[in-house]
Amino acid sequence: MEQSEPKFEKYVFVCVNERAPGERVSCGATFCGKELSEKLKEAVKAAGQVEKIRVSKSKCLDVCEEGANVMIFPDNIWLSHVEIRDIPAVLEKLGIKP
């Protein structure tokens, strides 16, 4: 095992988990997790911050009923009930002025 420094200043994990119909709700299937992940990635790119901020898809964060869910590290910020219209507010949490 090797230990190294993170490649990015911030990591944003957006839950895109999906479950079969009839199972527990999920960020990707019930809420906007998949679309949110893509649009947030596009917004970070448009802001010219892809060298500093990595938007990654995540599987279940186990608070599906509060979806869509976003985690920001190393700031240890948890955002729940996130919608597409919240992207400017998420960018502000990342230090990006939309």
Residue pairs with C-beta under 8 A, 6 or more apart in sequence:
6 74
7 54
8 51
8 52
8 53
8 54
9 52
9 53
10 52
10 53
10 54
10 72
10 73
10 74
10 75
10 94
10 95
11 53
11 54
11 56
11 72
11 73
11 74
12 40
12 44
12 53
12 54
12 55
12 56
12 70
12 71
12 72
12 73
12 90
12 94
13 56
13 57
13 58
13 61
13 70
13 71
13 72
13 73
14 27
14 33
14 36
14 37
14 40
14 55
14 56
14 57
14 58
14 68
14 69
14 70
15 26
15 27
15 28
15 33
15 58
15 59
15 60
15 61
15 64
15 67
15 68
15 69
15 70
16 27
16 28
16 33
16 34
16 37
16 57
16 58
16 59
17 26
17 27
17 28
17 29
17 33
17 58
17 59
17 60
17 61
17 64
18 26
18 28
18 29
19 25
19 26
19 29
24 64
24 65
25 31
25 64
25 65
25 67
26 33
26 60
26 64
26 67
27 33
27 60
27 61
27 64
27 67
27 68
27 69
28 34
30 64
30 67
31 67
31 68
32 68
32 82
32 83
32 84
33 67
33 68
33 69
34 57
35 84
36 68
36 70
36 82
36 83
36 84
36 87
37 55
37 57
39 84
39 87
40 55
40 70
40 87
40 90
41 55
43 87
43 91
43 96
43 98
44 50
44 53
44 55
44 91
44 94
44 96
47 91
47 96
47 98
49 94
49 96
53 94
53 96
58 71
61 69
61 71
63 69
63 80
66 80
66 81
67 80
67 81
67 82
68 80
68 81
68 82
68 83
69 78
69 79
69 80
69 82
70 78
70 79
70 80
70 82
70 90
71 77
71 78
71 79
72 79
72 93
72 94
75 93
77 93
79 86
79 90
79 93
82 90
87 98
88 98
91 97
91 98
92 98
